[in-house]
Amino acid sequence: MIRIVTDSVSDIPKDLINDLEIEVLPLTVNFENKSYRDGIDLSAEEFFTQMAKSPKLPTTSQVTPGEFLNVFKEMTSRGDEVIAILMSSKLSGTYNSAMTAKNMLGDVEIDIIDSKGVTLGYGLLVIEGARMAKSGYTRKEIIDRITYMQEKLEYKFIVDTLENLYKGGRLNAAEAFMGKLLNIKPILTVKDGGLVLEDKVRGRKKAMKWLVDWLKDHNIDLSNQTIGVNHSNDEAYALELIDVIRENFEVKEIILSKTGCVVSTHAGQGAVAMYFLNEYSNQQ
C-alpha cells in the first residue's frame, strides 16, 4: 500500500483527508503563553480572536524529525510505501526534518518531495497523489505526476490587510498606514519556493479583475483541472471569487478550504488565493 504524508500547512479540507487517508503532521503555533497544534487545538475563529489581541504575531514551529520518524516507522513496518509531500524548504525546516527521519531509517521505501509551495497550492499535489494511490498507481507514476504538477503550479494570493505584514516587520508603520488608507491589496505568487510580490491593486473588486485578466492573458485552460481556492477566515470572499471564476471560465473541479493557523499568521484576516496549473509554465 502507498501512503501519502503531508504537513498541516497544506490546508486540505478534512473530508478529503479522511476519504483519501492522508496522514497530516501538524506544525505548532506559539503565542506568548501557549502553543497549539495547527489544525487540531485551535479553530480558525479562535485563532483570529487571539491574534487580534496580541501585539506580536505568533511564531510557528516545524514538524520535528522525531514526529516523522514515528510515522515512517509505523507505516514501513507494515510494508507500506511512503510518499511525503511537504511545504517549501525555503519557508520551513519541515522538509529537512522528514529527510533526517528517513535517513535514520536507512534503506526504506520512502520518498520525500519538496513541494516548493505553500498552503492549498501544494495541497493539490497531495490530493492528486492520494487519489492516484487509492486508484492503484505505482509509486513512480505518482512521483512523476507530482513532479510535473509542481513545475506547472501557479499561486495567486490576494492579501486583504497589511496588519500582519506590519506586525511581522515586513512593512513600517507609514507603509502600513498608507496601504490601509488607499485600500491596497498586494498580490503575491510563489517562485522557486519563495513568496514574491507580483502586483498591488486598490480594492477587492480590482484584485479579482486582475486575477481574471491574468488568466485570460496567459490563456489558462481550467476545463480539465482541479483548482484550489482558500481563504483566511472569510468564506464569503472566497465564494465571491469562485463565482467570478465560474462566470469567466469552465472549471472541472474547485476545492475550497480555509487556511490553518500557520498560514493565517502570515496571511492575516481576509486573504484569498487561487491555485491552478499553467501548462506552459516552467517558472519553478
Helices and strands as residue ranges (DSSP letters): E 2-7, G 8-10, H 14-19, E 23-25, E 28-30, E 35-37, H 44-53, E 59-61, H 65-77, E 81-86, H 94-105, E 110-114, H 119-134, H 139-152, E 153-158, H 163-167, H 173-181, E 184-191, E 194-202, H 204-217, E 226-231, H 235-248, E 253-258, H 261-267, E 272-277
